[in-house]
Amino acid sequence: MIANLALATFMVSLTVSIHLGGLLGLLWILRDRAHRLRPHESRVGQLIVILLVVLGIVAIHTVEIWLYGFAFWAIGAVHDFESALYFSTVTFTTLGYGDIVLDGNWRLFGAIEAGNGLILFGWSTAFLLSVTGRLRMLEHDWLERPE
């Protein structure tokens, strides 16, 4: 049980740090490149910003899922890496199909991955809503400008 909690604490800390760094990186890219995309002047620019953010979030989650998959494989909870990655994806997204089940030694670690994934998906959703809300405000400001 101590090994479960120690590994889970490490993985949660690692994935939260990766998530924070990834979202800060996306913000930096948006701030640095916004003048070129001109999202406040063009629907294409807005679409590119939203696409960039969504793909960036997918990339961040992919790294986190792969890290958990590697951990399941490394500790021997799942015997081959493909199954470990599949199990990690299903668990992180809280789908929980149940076709691969961990033995009693590592169930707590799997459950903590599910909770971690749920929280990180919520964080990503809030980030995406914030970006799209900001784009809507820019569009409104642009439409309201006197000529």
Residue, then its C-alpha position, 0 to 999 in steps of 0.5 A: m500500500i505504501a508503494n501505491l501511495a508513493l508512486a501515485t503521489f509521484m505521478v500526480s505531482l509529475t502530471v500536474s507539473i506537466h499540465l501546468g507547464g503545458l498550459l503556460g507554454l500554450l499561453w506563451i505561444l498565444r501571447d507571442r503569436a497573437h499579433r500574427l494570427r489577428p484573432h480579433e480581426s478574423r474568424v480564421g485567426q480565431l479558428i487557428v487559435i482554438l485549434l492550436v489550444v485543443l491540439g496542445i491540450v491533446a498533446i499534454h494529455t497524451v504525454e500524461i497518459w503515456l507516463y502512466g502507461f509506462a509506470f503500469w508497465a514498469i511496475g509489472a501491473v500490466h504485462d505488455f506496454e500496449s496493454a498498459l497504454y490502453f489501460s492507462t488511456v481508459t483509466f485516465t479518461t475515466l471510461g473504465y471498460g473493465d476488460i483489463v483489471l489490475d490485481g489487488n496490489w495496484r488497484l489503488f494506483g489505478a484509481i488515483e490515475a482516474g481521479n487525476g485524469l478527471i481533475l486534469f480534464g476539468w482544468s483543460t476544459a476551464f482553460l479552453l473555455s477561458v480562451t474561447g471566452r476571451l476570443r468572444m470578448l475580442e470579437h465583441d470589442w472589434l465589432e463595437r469599434p467606431e470607424 
